[in-house]
Amino acid sequence: MLNIFAIKRSERALCLVAILFFIALNALMIAYNYHLFTKGGNLGFWGLFFDHYTVSGFDNLSYMTLSRWKVYFRLYRHPLLPSFYYPFYLLNHWLMGLTGTNFAIFIEAFFNVVADTYSCIFIYRILKEVVDLSRKDALLLTAFFFSFASILLTSFVPDHFAFSLFFLSMTLYIAGRAMKQPHGRMKAWQSMLLVFFASGISLTNFVKIGLADWFVNGMRTFRIKHILVGCILPLAALFAIYEYQQTTFVEPDARLQEQIKAKKLKKDHKFAVRYEKQQEFMKSRVGTQVANNQFFEWTDLSSSRTDAVIENLFGESIQLHQEHTLEDVNKSRPIIVRYSSAMNYIVEGVIVLLFLGGIIVGRKDKFLLMCVTWFATDIVLHIVLGFGIIEVYIMGAHWLFVIPIAVAYLLKHIQSTRLKLGMRLLIASLALGVFFYNMSLIVPFMLQGFVAR
């Protein structure tokens, strides 16, 4: 597996451009409230970041974890993230003591650039080596993918999605390459590593790794040895990590915070009023849940699916809205925001048609079918069950890569030179238009505090 991280000679130019591009994007995040977020010392980092960070609904829990060690992540969804960040918290704590500066935003930016660059390389390889596109077409569709709003934001925000995109794109590449080889297989140790790391980043990734294993290996996936090594062993390791963190850090801290909150609610009337208003606001954002337990706390059976698909799933994920730009639905953004221009709906409609067209012409291809089943799991999770449906656009890193892959099959299917040229011009126009449109909204938002200062 290690050789897939080697950058090929033909990929060096792409790699360099990708690194510079993602450094530039992460520089926006570094500039965002720079003077506040680099404050070091014995500070209330939760209040500092929570009160002054708002980027579309993406979390800033990695900033908090790197600034002061505590398990802020929901462990049943992200069991590996706190452990991953711990040694870098120690590094940041040491640097903070030496310099008085919090380096959390720089550490996170470094990881984002590395993950983003390899995600870009893997997407390009999938299009070129697995789908068999020409180099120019693979580059065009890679650029198309990274013009999408959710992917641009994922590239620099301090959330887990950049890591998910890295592992999912790597899984697609490994599975696709195995499918291209006679008797190609995903070995148990490969599945083990992918399940451990991808599921440790976000537990729902486990389903996609399992589907990839099944599409490549067929019934061999269900052999006892393969199940033990490729599935049970990594899940058992993640459960052990979860249990240790839950009993050692989460539960004692939860009891302490409840005691502190109870005392503060009694003594501080203003705090009690603010707390009650926040609780009421959060209740207004919760729909009818599938079941009343923590695993279903984000599900929603009552929100409009039509609005969610048009404005959020295929809307905000690809093109930001002009109003309430990058606001957080859990703070101030309405659940549904509509575009001010009909052109946005036309662009959305064209992209969806290209996506569906690619699925139709490539429906017999095993790799594309696997990608479509991945997309189907997200539809079931977010649209059917309603998990995170009110901010489904921040989840784009888990599925948006299926769009350029499907479009690749459509482009590959066209035989007419003139039609193929027209398709390339259409994709290039969409990529450039969507990219510059999104950046025209992202850049002013991210720099507003820096410029004002």
KEDO-981224 format. One record per residue (C-alpha): residue number from 1; x, y, z. Coordinates in pm, 1 decimal. Example, Ala and Ser with C-alpha at 12.3 -4.5 7.8 and 13.67 -1.06 7.14 Angstrom:
<recs>
+-----+----------+----------+----------+
|   k |     east |    north |       up |
+-----+----------+----------+----------+
|   1 |   1230.0 |   -450.0 |    780.0 |
|   2 |   1367.0 |   -106.0 |    714.0 |
+-----+----------+----------+----------+
</recs>
This chain:
<recs>
+-----+----------+----------+----------+
|   k |     east |    north |       up |
+-----+----------+----------+----------+
|   1 |      0.0 |      0.0 |      0.0 |
|   2 |    289.1 |    236.5 |     72.5 |
|   3 |    384.2 |    269.7 |   -293.0 |
|   4 |     56.7 |    451.2 |   -365.0 |
|   5 |    197.3 |    751.1 |   -175.1 |
|   6 |    490.3 |    784.5 |   -415.4 |
|   7 |    435.0 |   1075.0 |   -655.0 |
|   8 |    492.3 |    964.7 |  -1013.5 |
|   9 |    695.6 |   1175.7 |  -1253.4 |
|  10 |    382.6 |   1252.9 |  -1457.3 |
|  11 |    206.6 |   1372.3 |  -1138.9 |
|  12 |    473.2 |   1612.9 |  -1013.1 |
|  13 |    330.1 |   1921.4 |  -1183.1 |
|  14 |    -19.3 |   1841.5 |  -1053.2 |
|  15 |    121.0 |   1776.9 |   -706.4 |
|  16 |    303.4 |   2112.6 |   -702.6 |
|  17 |     -3.7 |   2303.2 |   -819.9 |
|  18 |   -217.3 |   2120.1 |   -563.7 |
|  19 |     20.8 |   2201.3 |   -277.5 |
|  20 |     30.6 |   2571.6 |   -368.4 |
|  21 |   -346.0 |   2582.1 |   -415.3 |
|  22 |   -421.3 |   2418.4 |    -80.2 |
|  23 |   -162.8 |   2631.4 |     99.1 |
|  24 |   -342.3 |   2937.8 |    -38.7 |
|  25 |   -680.7 |   2806.7 |     78.1 |
|  26 |   -548.9 |   2724.4 |    424.2 |
|  27 |   -392.0 |   3069.9 |    443.0 |
|  28 |   -750.7 |   3201.1 |    437.1 |
|  29 |   -827.2 |   2995.5 |    746.0 |
|  30 |   -509.1 |   3113.6 |    916.1 |
|  31 |   -601.4 |   3475.5 |    841.7 |
|  32 |   -952.6 |   3422.5 |    980.4 |
|  33 |   -949.5 |   3580.3 |   1330.4 |
|  34 |   -571.0 |   3530.4 |   1330.7 |
|  35 |   -501.1 |   3759.4 |   1625.5 |
|  36 |   -764.4 |   3588.3 |   1840.0 |
|  37 |   -689.9 |   3229.0 |   1743.9 |
|  38 |   -314.9 |   3259.2 |   1804.4 |
|  39 |   -356.0 |   3377.2 |   2161.7 |
|  40 |   -175.0 |   3144.4 |   2399.7 |
|  41 |   -177.7 |   3091.8 |   2772.3 |
|  42 |   -435.7 |   2979.7 |   3025.7 |
|  43 |   -742.2 |   3084.4 |   2829.2 |
|  44 |  -1099.2 |   2968.2 |   2788.6 |
|  45 |  -1040.1 |   2815.4 |   2447.3 |
|  46 |  -1393.8 |   2679.2 |   2414.7 |
|  47 |  -1542.4 |   3027.3 |   2443.7 |
|  48 |  -1270.3 |   3180.5 |   2228.4 |
|  49 |  -1325.5 |   2947.5 |   1933.7 |
|  50 |  -1699.1 |   2886.9 |   1973.6 |
|  51 |  -1783.0 |   3257.8 |   1994.1 |
|  52 |  -1559.5 |   3370.7 |   1707.8 |
|  53 |  -1559.7 |   3078.4 |   1464.6 |
|  54 |  -1840.6 |   3031.3 |   1215.4 |
|  55 |  -1775.1 |   2864.2 |    880.3 |
|  56 |  -2092.6 |   2711.0 |    741.1 |
|  57 |  -2140.2 |   2466.5 |   1030.6 |
|  58 |  -1804.7 |   2290.1 |   1011.9 |
|  59 |  -1665.0 |   2213.4 |   1358.5 |
|  60 |  -1352.7 |   2366.5 |   1510.1 |
|  61 |  -1300.3 |   2088.2 |   1763.6 |
|  62 |   -948.5 |   2016.7 |   1639.1 |
|  63 |   -847.0 |   2373.2 |   1731.5 |
|  64 |   -982.5 |   2320.6 |   2081.6 |
|  65 |   -816.6 |   1978.8 |   2117.5 |
|  66 |   -480.6 |   2112.6 |   2002.1 |
|  67 |   -510.9 |   2409.9 |   2239.7 |
|  68 |   -613.0 |   2226.3 |   2556.5 |
|  69 |   -638.7 |   1851.1 |   2586.8 |
|  70 |   -993.8 |   1732.3 |   2629.3 |
|  71 |  -1218.2 |   1494.8 |   2436.5 |
|  72 |  -1444.7 |   1738.2 |   2250.4 |
|  73 |  -1534.3 |   1495.5 |   1969.3 |
|  74 |  -1834.5 |   1262.6 |   1989.5 |
|  75 |  -1643.3 |    941.0 |   2043.7 |
|  76 |  -1909.4 |    707.0 |   1910.4 |
|  77 |  -1873.9 |    885.2 |   1574.9 |
|  78 |  -1504.3 |    982.7 |   1577.8 |
|  79 |  -1323.8 |    742.2 |   1814.6 |
|  80 |   -974.1 |    791.1 |   1672.8 |
|  81 |   -953.3 |   1170.0 |   1636.7 |
|  82 |   -870.2 |   1265.3 |   1999.1 |
|  83 |   -588.5 |   1007.9 |   2011.0 |
|  84 |   -454.8 |   1131.6 |   1678.0 |
|  85 |   -437.0 |   1491.8 |   1796.3 |
|  86 |   -292.0 |   1420.0 |   2141.9 |
|  87 |     81.2 |   1419.7 |   2051.6 |
|  88 |     31.4 |   1739.6 |   1851.6 |
|  89 |   -143.9 |   1896.6 |   2148.4 |
|  90 |    172.2 |   1820.8 |   2347.5 |
|  91 |    380.6 |   1986.8 |   2075.9 |
|  92 |    152.3 |   2290.3 |   2070.9 |
|  93 |    148.8 |   2309.0 |   2450.8 |
|  94 |    529.7 |   2313.7 |   2452.5 |
|  95 |    545.5 |   2579.0 |   2180.0 |
|  96 |    280.3 |   2785.5 |   2357.3 |
|  97 |    489.3 |   2783.5 |   2673.5 |
|  98 |    796.9 |   2897.7 |   2482.4 |
|  99 |    637.3 |   3165.7 |   2266.4 |
| 100 |    301.0 |   3255.6 |   2417.3 |
| 101 |    146.9 |   3179.9 |   2076.8 |
| 102 |   -111.9 |   2913.8 |   1999.5 |
| 103 |      1.4 |   2721.8 |   1690.7 |
| 104 |   -318.3 |   2514.6 |   1656.0 |
| 105 |   -424.3 |   2687.4 |   1333.0 |
| 106 |    -83.6 |   2616.6 |   1175.0 |
| 107 |    -73.1 |   2250.7 |   1282.0 |
| 108 |   -422.6 |   2190.8 |   1146.8 |
| 109 |   -337.3 |   2370.7 |    821.0 |
| 110 |    -35.7 |   2143.4 |    772.8 |
| 111 |   -247.7 |   1829.0 |    806.8 |
| 112 |   -511.6 |   1972.3 |    574.7 |
| 113 |   -259.5 |   2048.6 |    300.7 |
| 114 |   -112.8 |   1697.5 |    316.9 |
| 115 |   -455.1 |   1528.1 |    316.7 |
| 116 |   -590.0 |   1759.3 |     44.9 |
| 117 |   -293.5 |   1707.4 |   -184.9 |
| 118 |   -313.7 |   1329.4 |   -169.0 |
| 119 |   -692.0 |   1341.8 |   -213.3 |
| 120 |   -633.8 |   1540.9 |   -531.6 |
| 121 |   -375.2 |   1288.6 |   -653.5 |
| 122 |   -605.4 |    993.9 |   -578.4 |
| 123 |   -903.4 |   1154.3 |   -755.3 |
| 124 |   -683.7 |   1222.1 |  -1059.1 |
| 125 |   -552.8 |    863.5 |  -1057.5 |
| 126 |   -904.4 |    722.1 |  -1030.3 |
| 127 |  -1011.2 |    918.3 |  -1336.2 |
| 128 |   -698.3 |    839.4 |  -1537.5 |
| 129 |   -603.2 |    486.5 |  -1432.5 |
| 130 |   -934.1 |    333.2 |  -1327.4 |
| 131 |  -1183.2 |    505.0 |  -1560.4 |
| 132 |   -917.8 |    527.3 |  -1835.9 |
| 133 |   -958.6 |    892.6 |  -1925.8 |
| 134 |   -686.8 |   1086.1 |  -2103.0 |
| 135 |   -454.7 |   1294.0 |  -1885.9 |
| 136 |   -622.6 |   1620.6 |  -1991.9 |
| 137 |   -973.6 |   1493.5 |  -1923.5 |
| 138 |   -866.7 |   1355.1 |  -1584.7 |
| 139 |   -717.4 |   1692.5 |  -1492.9 |
| 140 |  -1032.0 |   1871.9 |  -1612.3 |
| 141 |  -1263.4 |   1659.5 |  -1397.9 |
| 142 |  -1028.8 |   1683.3 |  -1098.7 |
| 143 |  -1049.0 |   2061.4 |  -1126.7 |
| 144 |  -1427.6 |   2031.4 |  -1161.3 |
| 145 |  -1443.4 |   1836.0 |   -834.9 |
| 146 |  -1234.8 |   2089.4 |   -644.0 |
| 147 |  -1454.6 |   2375.2 |   -762.2 |
| 148 |  -1745.2 |   2245.2 |   -550.8 |
| 149 |  -1821.2 |   2460.9 |   -246.0 |
| 150 |  -1817.8 |   2179.2 |      9.2 |
| 151 |  -1484.4 |   2049.7 |   -120.8 |
| 152 |  -1324.0 |   2395.4 |   -121.2 |
| 153 |  -1434.6 |   2447.4 |    239.5 |
| 154 |  -1336.3 |   2096.3 |    344.8 |
| 155 |   -986.3 |   2172.9 |    216.4 |
| 156 |   -917.8 |   2431.4 |    486.3 |
| 157 |  -1167.1 |   2414.1 |    773.7 |
| 158 |  -1055.0 |   2247.2 |   1101.5 |
| 159 |  -1298.6 |   1957.1 |   1073.3 |
| 160 |  -1255.2 |   1584.8 |   1008.0 |
| 161 |  -1383.4 |   1584.7 |    649.3 |
| 162 |  -1045.2 |   1643.9 |    484.8 |
| 163 |   -922.3 |   1322.5 |    649.3 |
| 164 |  -1235.6 |   1134.9 |    543.2 |
| 165 |  -1189.5 |   1249.6 |    183.7 |
| 166 |   -829.1 |   1132.8 |    195.0 |
| 167 |   -914.3 |    780.3 |    314.6 |
| 168 |  -1223.7 |    742.3 |     95.6 |
| 169 |  -1045.8 |    854.9 |   -220.6 |
| 170 |   -755.6 |    624.0 |   -133.8 |
| 171 |  -1000.7 |    335.3 |    -83.9 |
| 172 |  -1160.9 |    406.0 |   -422.2 |
| 173 |   -821.4 |    405.7 |   -588.0 |
| 174 |   -710.5 |     81.3 |   -421.8 |
| 175 |  -1040.9 |    -90.0 |   -504.3 |
| 176 |  -1048.7 |     44.1 |   -859.4 |
| 177 |   -692.1 |    -63.0 |   -927.7 |
| 178 |   -768.1 |   -411.2 |   -793.7 |
| 179 |  -1070.5 |   -435.9 |  -1024.3 |
| 180 |   -851.0 |   -354.8 |  -1324.1 |
| 181 |   -616.7 |   -644.1 |  -1253.3 |
| 182 |   -691.8 |  -1008.3 |  -1340.7 |
| 183 |   -793.2 |  -1178.5 |  -1015.1 |
| 184 |   -725.4 |   -851.2 |   -830.7 |
| 185 |   -805.1 |   -855.8 |   -461.3 |
| 186 |   -822.2 |   -628.9 |   -158.9 |
| 187 |   -617.0 |   -813.4 |     99.6 |
| 188 |   -732.4 |   -855.1 |    457.0 |
| 189 |   -453.7 |   -634.4 |    592.1 |
| 190 |   -553.9 |   -356.4 |    351.5 |
| 191 |   -915.0 |   -375.6 |    467.0 |
| 192 |   -795.7 |   -381.9 |    828.3 |
| 193 |   -597.8 |    -57.8 |    792.4 |
| 194 |   -870.3 |    117.1 |    593.8 |
| 195 |  -1144.0 |     14.3 |    837.7 |
| 196 |   -936.0 |    120.6 |   1137.4 |
| 197 |   -835.3 |    462.5 |   1010.6 |
| 198 |  -1135.8 |    558.7 |    795.7 |
| 199 |  -1390.1 |    437.4 |   1053.1 |
| 200 |  -1185.4 |    592.2 |   1333.0 |
| 201 |  -1217.3 |    928.0 |   1158.1 |
| 202 |  -1591.7 |    886.2 |   1098.2 |
| 203 |  -1769.9 |    563.5 |   1190.8 |
| 204 |  -2005.8 |    573.9 |    890.3 |
| 205 |  -1705.0 |    524.7 |    661.1 |
| 206 |  -1704.3 |    161.6 |    772.5 |
| 207 |  -1998.7 |     85.5 |    543.0 |
| 208 |  -1812.8 |    219.3 |    238.9 |
| 209 |  -1495.3 |     26.2 |    314.9 |
| 210 |  -1706.5 |   -287.8 |    351.9 |
| 211 |  -1881.2 |   -224.5 |     20.4 |
| 212 |  -1546.9 |   -170.5 |   -154.4 |
| 213 |  -1415.8 |   -496.7 |     -7.8 |
| 214 |  -1728.0 |   -681.5 |   -124.8 |
| 215 |  -1722.3 |   -538.8 |   -478.8 |
| 216 |  -1356.3 |   -634.0 |   -520.5 |
| 217 |  -1343.8 |   -967.0 |   -337.6 |
| 218 |  -1696.5 |  -1093.9 |   -381.8 |
| 219 |  -1782.2 |  -1384.8 |   -152.1 |
| 220 |  -1420.3 |  -1400.7 |    -31.6 |
| 221 |  -1511.9 |  -1103.1 |    184.7 |
| 222 |  -1718.5 |  -1335.2 |    403.8 |
| 223 |  -1446.2 |  -1589.5 |    471.8 |
| 224 |  -1375.0 |  -1628.9 |    843.5 |
| 225 |  -1012.4 |  -1519.9 |    821.6 |
| 226 |  -1094.2 |  -1213.7 |    613.3 |
| 227 |  -1375.2 |  -1111.2 |    848.5 |
| 228 |  -1155.0 |  -1155.8 |   1154.6 |
| 229 |   -855.4 |   -964.7 |   1018.2 |
| 230 |  -1025.4 |   -712.8 |    792.7 |
| 231 |  -1329.2 |   -629.1 |   1005.3 |
| 232 |  -1346.5 |   -759.3 |   1361.4 |
| 233 |   -986.0 |   -682.7 |   1459.2 |
| 234 |   -989.6 |   -310.8 |   1358.8 |
| 235 |  -1338.1 |   -258.3 |   1503.6 |
| 236 |  -1230.9 |   -422.4 |   1829.5 |
| 237 |   -927.7 |   -192.0 |   1843.1 |
| 238 |  -1148.7 |    111.7 |   1784.2 |
| 239 |  -1390.8 |     -5.3 |   2053.3 |
| 240 |  -1104.2 |    -45.9 |   2300.6 |
| 241 |   -981.3 |    306.4 |   2219.6 |
| 242 |  -1336.2 |    437.4 |   2255.5 |
| 243 |  -1389.4 |    266.8 |   2592.5 |
| 244 |  -1060.5 |    391.9 |   2734.2 |
| 245 |  -1126.2 |    752.7 |   2636.1 |
| 246 |  -1490.0 |    735.2 |   2743.6 |
| 247 |  -1419.4 |    605.7 |   3094.6 |
| 248 |  -1091.8 |    793.1 |   3151.0 |
| 249 |  -1174.2 |   1135.9 |   3009.1 |
| 250 |  -1533.1 |   1182.8 |   2892.7 |
| 251 |  -1741.1 |   1054.2 |   3183.8 |
| 252 |  -1542.2 |   1222.8 |   3466.8 |
| 253 |  -1539.3 |   1551.4 |   3272.6 |
| 254 |  -1912.8 |   1526.7 |   3199.8 |
| 255 |  -1986.9 |   1490.6 |   3571.9 |
| 256 |  -1763.0 |   1786.7 |   3652.9 |
| 257 |  -1920.0 |   2007.4 |   3384.2 |
| 258 |  -2270.6 |   1923.9 |   3505.8 |
| 259 |  -2175.1 |   2034.7 |   3858.6 |
| 260 |  -2019.9 |   2357.6 |   3729.4 |
| 261 |  -2320.9 |   2430.4 |   3507.6 |
| 262 |  -2568.3 |   2366.1 |   3790.6 |
| 263 |  -2383.5 |   2610.1 |   4020.5 |
| 264 |  -2357.4 |   2874.1 |   3748.6 |
| 265 |  -2726.6 |   2846.8 |   3660.0 |
| 266 |  -2812.8 |   2917.5 |   4025.0 |
| 267 |  -2570.2 |   3207.2 |   4075.8 |
| 268 |  -2555.0 |   3379.5 |   3733.9 |
| 269 |  -2897.4 |   3497.9 |   3614.7 |
| 270 |  -2768.6 |   3632.8 |   3280.0 |
| 271 |  -2599.5 |   3301.9 |   3206.5 |
| 272 |  -2920.5 |   3115.8 |   3294.0 |
| 273 |  -3121.4 |   3331.8 |   3052.3 |
| 274 |  -2867.6 |   3284.7 |   2770.2 |
| 275 |  -2855.1 |   2910.8 |   2838.8 |
| 276 |  -3234.1 |   2878.8 |   2827.0 |
| 277 |  -3253.3 |   3072.7 |   2497.8 |
| 278 |  -2982.3 |   2854.9 |   2343.7 |
| 279 |  -3161.9 |   2538.1 |   2452.9 |
| 280 |  -3489.3 |   2660.7 |   2301.9 |
| 281 |  -3313.5 |   2755.3 |   1978.2 |
| 282 |  -3149.5 |   2413.3 |   1950.6 |
| 283 |  -3485.3 |   2242.1 |   2011.0 |
| 284 |  -3627.2 |   2438.4 |   1717.3 |
| 285 |  -3354.9 |   2284.5 |   1497.6 |
| 286 |  -3437.5 |   1925.5 |   1596.6 |
| 287 |  -3695.3 |   1738.0 |   1390.8 |
| 288 |  -3871.7 |   1409.9 |   1466.9 |
| 289 |  -3600.0 |   1157.8 |   1549.8 |
| 290 |  -3594.8 |    795.6 |   1434.0 |
| 291 |  -3532.6 |    683.0 |   1792.7 |
| 292 |  -3460.1 |    852.4 |   2121.1 |
| 293 |  -3093.3 |    762.8 |   2177.6 |
| 294 |  -2753.3 |    916.6 |   2104.0 |
| 295 |  -2697.9 |    720.1 |   1782.9 |
| 296 |  -3009.8 |    875.8 |   1629.7 |
| 297 |  -2989.9 |   1221.0 |   1788.9 |
| 298 |  -2911.9 |   1387.3 |   1453.9 |
| 299 |  -3184.0 |   1208.6 |   1258.4 |
| 300 |  -3484.9 |   1403.6 |   1133.4 |
| 301 |  -3801.0 |   1257.1 |    979.5 |
| 302 |  -3995.4 |   1585.0 |    956.5 |
| 303 |  -3782.1 |   1821.1 |    742.3 |
| 304 |  -3872.6 |   1874.8 |    376.1 |
| 305 |  -3674.3 |   1632.7 |    158.8 |
| 306 |  -3742.5 |   1830.4 |   -160.9 |
| 307 |  -3595.3 |   2151.7 |    -19.8 |
| 308 |  -3307.8 |   1960.8 |    135.9 |
| 309 |  -3213.1 |   1797.5 |   -196.2 |
| 310 |  -3251.7 |   2108.9 |   -413.8 |
| 311 |  -3110.3 |   2375.1 |   -184.3 |
| 312 |  -2865.3 |   2177.1 |     25.3 |
| 313 |  -2763.0 |   1836.1 |   -113.0 |
| 314 |  -2710.5 |   1942.8 |   -474.6 |
| 315 |  -2731.2 |   2314.2 |   -395.8 |
| 316 |  -2511.0 |   2447.2 |   -116.3 |
| 317 |  -2277.8 |   2148.5 |   -148.8 |
| 318 |  -2178.2 |   2271.3 |   -495.3 |
| 319 |  -2272.0 |   2641.2 |   -503.3 |
| 320 |  -2289.7 |   2861.3 |   -195.8 |
| 321 |  -2601.9 |   3072.2 |   -149.8 |
| 322 |  -2569.2 |   3449.3 |   -183.7 |
| 323 |  -2763.0 |   3515.8 |    136.3 |
| 324 |  -2650.9 |   3395.8 |    481.1 |
| 325 |  -2316.6 |   3302.5 |    325.5 |
| 326 |  -2123.0 |   3051.1 |    537.9 |
| 327 |  -2348.5 |   3106.7 |    838.5 |
| 328 |  -2406.0 |   2815.4 |   1075.9 |
| 329 |  -2755.9 |   2665.4 |   1084.9 |
| 330 |  -2704.3 |   2602.8 |   1458.3 |
| 331 |  -2636.9 |   2973.0 |   1514.6 |
| 332 |  -2806.8 |   3202.8 |   1265.8 |
| 333 |  -2855.4 |   3045.9 |    921.0 |
| 334 |  -3212.2 |   2947.4 |    827.7 |
| 335 |  -3253.9 |   2576.5 |    757.9 |
| 336 |  -3347.0 |   2649.3 |    396.2 |
| 337 |  -3195.1 |   2937.1 |    199.1 |
| 338 |  -3288.9 |   2995.6 |   -163.8 |
| 339 |  -3071.1 |   3130.8 |   -443.4 |
| 340 |  -3118.4 |   3489.2 |   -556.3 |
| 341 |  -3050.6 |   3403.8 |   -920.7 |
| 342 |  -3214.7 |   3149.2 |  -1151.0 |
| 343 |  -2870.0 |   3083.8 |  -1299.5 |
| 344 |  -2773.1 |   2890.7 |   -986.9 |
| 345 |  -3063.3 |   2650.8 |  -1039.3 |
| 346 |  -2973.1 |   2613.7 |  -1408.0 |
| 347 |  -2614.0 |   2524.4 |  -1317.6 |
| 348 |  -2736.5 |   2281.1 |  -1051.4 |
| 349 |  -2974.2 |   2121.0 |  -1299.4 |
| 350 |  -2702.8 |   2079.9 |  -1563.5 |
| 351 |  -2464.2 |   1916.7 |  -1313.4 |
| 352 |  -2735.4 |   1679.5 |  -1191.0 |
| 353 |  -2820.9 |   1584.7 |  -1551.0 |
| 354 |  -2454.6 |   1516.9 |  -1627.2 |
| 355 |  -2434.6 |   1307.3 |  -1310.7 |
| 356 |  -2743.0 |   1102.3 |  -1399.8 |
| 357 |  -2629.4 |   1069.5 |  -1760.6 |
| 358 |  -2296.2 |    928.9 |  -1648.9 |
| 359 |  -2467.5 |    675.6 |  -1422.8 |
| 360 |  -2695.1 |    564.3 |  -1706.0 |
| 361 |  -2421.2 |    512.1 |  -1965.8 |
| 362 |  -2182.2 |    353.4 |  -1714.6 |
| 363 |  -2441.1 |    145.4 |  -1528.0 |
| 364 |  -2277.9 |   -184.4 |  -1629.5 |
| 365 |  -1933.1 |    -85.6 |  -1503.9 |
| 366 |  -1850.3 |   -252.7 |  -1173.1 |
| 367 |  -1643.7 |     36.2 |  -1036.5 |
| 368 |  -1913.6 |    294.8 |  -1108.7 |
| 369 |  -2174.4 |     67.7 |   -950.5 |
| 370 |  -1962.4 |     56.7 |   -636.7 |
| 371 |  -1942.1 |    437.6 |   -635.2 |
| 372 |  -2319.3 |    460.0 |   -677.6 |
| 373 |  -2374.2 |    226.6 |   -380.1 |
| 374 |  -2150.7 |    458.8 |   -177.0 |
| 375 |  -2366.4 |    752.4 |   -282.1 |
| 376 |  -2677.9 |    549.6 |   -198.2 |
| 377 |  -2555.0 |    497.9 |    160.4 |
| 378 |  -2531.3 |    876.5 |    201.6 |
| 379 |  -2879.0 |    922.3 |     55.3 |
| 380 |  -3020.0 |    667.9 |    301.0 |
| 381 |  -2829.6 |    822.9 |    591.2 |
| 382 |  -2891.6 |   1191.1 |    521.4 |
| 383 |  -3212.4 |   1205.4 |    317.3 |
| 384 |  -3410.1 |    896.2 |    421.0 |
| 385 |  -3310.4 |    888.7 |    789.3 |
| 386 |  -3239.7 |   1262.2 |    793.5 |
| 387 |  -2904.6 |   1237.3 |    973.3 |
| 388 |  -2767.4 |   1592.7 |    967.8 |
| 389 |  -3019.0 |   1683.1 |    696.1 |
| 390 |  -3036.6 |   2049.7 |    797.7 |
| 391 |  -2664.2 |   2088.1 |    719.2 |
| 392 |  -2612.2 |   1802.2 |    474.9 |
| 393 |  -2395.4 |   2031.6 |    259.3 |
| 394 |  -2102.6 |   2005.8 |    499.8 |
| 395 |  -2094.3 |   1628.5 |    437.0 |
| 396 |  -2004.2 |   1668.1 |     67.8 |
| 397 |  -1656.1 |   1521.2 |    109.3 |
| 398 |  -1820.5 |   1182.5 |    170.0 |
| 399 |  -1994.1 |   1161.8 |   -168.0 |
| 400 |  -1932.2 |   1449.6 |   -412.2 |
| 401 |  -1644.7 |   1263.9 |   -582.6 |
| 402 |  -1909.8 |   1035.4 |   -735.5 |
| 403 |  -2020.2 |   1324.4 |   -959.6 |
| 404 |  -1693.4 |   1369.6 |  -1156.4 |
| 405 |  -1647.2 |    990.6 |  -1168.8 |
| 406 |  -1995.3 |    947.9 |  -1323.1 |
| 407 |  -1936.0 |   1239.2 |  -1563.2 |
| 408 |  -1610.2 |   1069.4 |  -1664.7 |
| 409 |  -1808.2 |    770.9 |  -1792.8 |
| 410 |  -2035.3 |   1003.7 |  -1988.0 |
| 411 |  -1735.8 |   1180.1 |  -2142.6 |
| 412 |  -1572.4 |    846.8 |  -2220.0 |
| 413 |  -1892.7 |    718.5 |  -2382.1 |
| 414 |  -1913.9 |   1002.5 |  -2636.9 |
| 415 |  -1758.3 |    896.6 |  -2967.2 |
| 416 |  -1813.6 |   1208.0 |  -3178.4 |
| 417 |  -1510.1 |   1437.5 |  -3171.4 |
| 418 |  -1731.1 |   1745.1 |  -3196.7 |
| 419 |  -1963.8 |   1632.1 |  -2916.3 |
| 420 |  -1668.1 |   1539.5 |  -2696.7 |
| 421 |  -1516.5 |   1884.4 |  -2748.9 |
| 422 |  -1851.6 |   2041.0 |  -2659.5 |
| 423 |  -1870.8 |   1830.2 |  -2344.0 |
| 424 |  -1520.1 |   1934.8 |  -2243.5 |
| 425 |  -1607.0 |   2300.8 |  -2296.3 |
| 426 |  -1922.7 |   2258.0 |  -2088.8 |
| 427 |  -1734.2 |   2091.9 |  -1801.0 |
| 428 |  -1457.4 |   2353.6 |  -1816.4 |
| 429 |  -1716.1 |   2634.2 |  -1812.0 |
| 430 |  -1893.2 |   2478.2 |  -1515.4 |
| 431 |  -1565.7 |   2425.0 |  -1328.1 |
| 432 |  -1443.8 |   2781.1 |  -1383.0 |
| 433 |  -1782.3 |   2938.6 |  -1321.8 |
| 434 |  -1856.9 |   2745.1 |  -1002.6 |
| 435 |  -1501.1 |   2793.7 |   -870.8 |
| 436 |  -1489.7 |   3171.8 |   -917.8 |
| 437 |  -1847.9 |   3209.6 |   -795.4 |
| 438 |  -1771.2 |   3019.1 |   -473.1 |
| 439 |  -1439.8 |   3194.5 |   -416.0 |
| 440 |  -1604.8 |   3534.1 |   -464.3 |
| 441 |  -1813.2 |   3452.1 |   -156.7 |
| 442 |  -1553.2 |   3258.9 |     44.4 |
| 443 |  -1259.3 |   3502.3 |     25.5 |
| 444 |  -1440.2 |   3817.3 |    152.9 |
| 445 |  -1600.9 |   3617.1 |    432.5 |
| 446 |  -1273.8 |   3465.2 |    551.0 |
| 447 |  -1079.2 |   3792.2 |    529.9 |
| 448 |  -1337.7 |   4029.5 |    674.6 |
| 449 |  -1195.4 |   4020.4 |   1028.1 |
| 450 |   -834.7 |   4034.8 |    909.2 |
| 451 |   -899.4 |   4330.8 |    677.2 |
| 452 |  -1107.1 |   4516.0 |    936.5 |
| 453 |   -820.4 |   4496.1 |   1183.1 |
+-----+----------+----------+----------+
</recs>
